[in-house]
Amino acid sequence: FVAGSLAKIVAARQGKAFVLAFWSVNCAHCPTELKALGEMRMRNPGLEVVLVAADTPDEAPMTAQLAVKYGLG
């Protein structure tokens, strides 16, 4: 996530509802929130969830694994 990322995310989804969530593998509250987002996405298949992980590139495998675990991969 760099300068201009938010504008690109919004432009790519122009006119569509979406959820933008910032999270981290080290966040104490994030697993609960990711689970809720996954459940919401299952109830609303057309709703796009955009995740922004605030982790280092070294943690990318763990972030991908957790996203899949919560139905957000």
N, C-alpha and C positions, 0 to 999 in steps of 0.2 A: 504494500500500500504506500504509494508515493503521491507527491503533489499532482493533482489532476485525476487521481484514481476515482474519487467519488463522482466527479462529473462524467467520467466514462461509464461507470456503473449505472448511473441514473439515465444517461443517454441511451444505453443499450436496452433499457426497459421502459422507454418513453411511453407514458400512458398506461402502464401496467402496475398493478400493486405488487410490492415485494417487501421482504424483510431483510434488513441489513444488520448483521450481528457481529460484533467484535468479541473475540474470545481468546483464551490461551490454555495450553495444556496444564499450566500450573495454577489456574484460577480455581478457587475452592467452590464457587457458585456455578461455574460454567457447565459441569456435567448435568446438573438439574435443568439449566436453561436449554442446553442442547437437546436433552430428552424432550422437553416441552415443544421445542421448535420442530423436532422430528415428528412428534405426534400431531402437531398442527398441520404440518405438510402432508401427512397421510390423510387427514380429514379434508384437506383442501389441495388436491393434486395440482391445480393450476397456479397455486401460489409459489412463487420462486423465493428461495431462501439463499441469500448471498452471505457466505461466511468469510470473515477476515480474521485470520489467525495472527495474533500479536506475539509470535514466537520466532526463534532463529531458524534459518534454513536447515540447520542440523536436526531440528525437531519436526521437520516436514513429514517423515514417515509416521510419527506418532499423531500428528494432527490429522493426517489422512485416515489413519486407523480409527480414531475417535469419531470423525465425521461419519464414517461408514457405520460404526457401532450404533450411532443414534439416528440412522436413517437419513443422513444428510450428505452422503458421499456422491 
